[in-house]
Amino acid sequence: MNYYPERISMIQSGGLDLEAYNKKGKEATITTYRLKEKQQNGDKLSATIYEIDGKIIGGYGGLENWDPGIFRLDDKKRLMKEGKIAAAEQN
């Protein structure tokens, strides 16, 4: 992976440290999932997962139209408590 320092810093703020993998030139499979939960304003929510050599190394959440736009996946419950994320609708 060859990421610019700014991109690495942004991803680190979401709880994923790719610096060691970046230095080794490792290739990552990156998968983004649309989550059922939404932001209180109706904007979408996503989770991006990084996998290297068949192992999940981490990921981060994404909030549309929100600055900085990413969050640590383990912060989802806190964001729900703070009213930034609405619970998923039950079918």
C-alpha atoms as one frame of an Amber mdcrd trajectory, in Angstrom:
protein
   0.000   0.000   0.000   1.285   3.414  -0.865  -0.704   6.031   1.000   0.212
   9.645   1.402   0.958  10.749   4.978  -2.308  12.720   5.091  -4.329   9.609
   4.184  -2.478   7.509   6.777  -3.183  10.161   9.429  -6.897  10.237   8.552
  -7.178   6.446   8.716  -5.311   6.416  12.044  -7.904   8.815  13.464 -10.435
   6.091  12.654  -8.445   3.585  14.694  -6.504   1.790  11.954  -2.697   2.005
  11.815  -1.409   1.076   8.361   2.052   2.583   8.673   3.881  -0.728   9.229
   2.066  -2.329   6.285   2.675   0.721   4.097   6.441   0.511   4.708   6.474
  -3.191   3.770   4.541  -2.584   0.545   1.797  -5.033   1.541  -1.367  -5.254
  -0.572  -4.690  -4.890   1.221  -8.177  -5.954   0.280 -10.500  -3.137   1.283
 -14.226  -3.823   1.618 -16.812  -1.190   2.468 -20.211  -2.187   3.809 -23.292
   0.036   3.975 -24.703  -0.250   7.509 -28.390  -0.486   8.382 -28.037   2.308
  10.922 -28.212   5.877   9.641 -27.239   9.245  10.966 -29.998  11.173  12.719
 -30.303  13.415   9.638 -30.837  10.346   7.402 -27.347  10.309   5.863 -25.729
   6.925   5.353 -23.221   5.098   7.502 -20.535   2.645   6.371 -17.815   0.374
   7.718 -14.551  -0.134   5.826 -12.567  -3.282   6.623  -8.905  -3.878   5.666
  -7.596  -7.390   5.107  -3.979  -8.415   4.431  -2.838 -11.956   3.685  -6.283
 -13.316   4.575  -6.387 -11.611   7.997  -8.561  -8.682   9.006  -6.184  -6.039
  10.342  -8.810  -3.448  11.237 -11.229  -0.914   9.900 -13.119   2.299  10.509
 -16.610   3.700  10.200 -17.691   6.451   7.845 -20.335   9.136   8.251 -21.522
  11.004   5.153 -21.339  14.804   5.260 -19.620  14.822   8.647 -16.226  16.213
   9.544 -13.851  14.396  10.007 -16.082  11.773   8.384 -14.597   8.665   9.981
 -14.841   7.092  13.406 -13.431   4.143  15.284 -15.704   1.129  14.873 -15.778
   0.659  18.634 -17.184   4.223  18.949 -20.482   3.311  17.272 -22.345   2.815
  20.565 -21.027   6.119  21.892 -22.171   7.918  18.728 -25.614   6.352  19.147
 -25.741   7.582  22.762 -24.739  11.073  21.628 -27.559  11.054  19.077 -25.348
  11.148  15.977 -26.435   7.675  14.814 -29.979   6.298  14.841 -30.592   2.617
  15.566 -31.296   0.371  12.587 -34.944  -0.120  11.758 -36.226  -3.618  12.470
 -37.888  -5.435   9.554
